[in-house]
Amino acid sequence: MRIRVKKKAGFKVNRIDSSSKIDDVLIKEDLLNPEEEQVHIYFRGEDSSGILNLDKSEVKRLIDSLTPMLNLVKKSKTF
């Protein structure tokens, strides 16, 4: 996984470009409040590590945007 982050610090912009591997994926479900479930993606590289926290709507948008691309790969033919 490649991570690119652009962070504004005062009058300059800091850019971070790093590669890492996904270490673990944790799905946190709440039985009392099912709308508040979250997905945590843990990643670790040589010089960086972190956690991506996604809520239910963000995961749904990610799946909706990736599904057509995955179907496109299945339909391709090699000549």
Buried (B, 14 or more C-beta within 10 A) or exposed (E): EEBEEEEEEEEEEEEEEBEBEEEEEEEEEEEEEEEEBBBEBBBEBEEBEEEBEBEEEEBEEEEEEEEEEEEEEEEEEEE
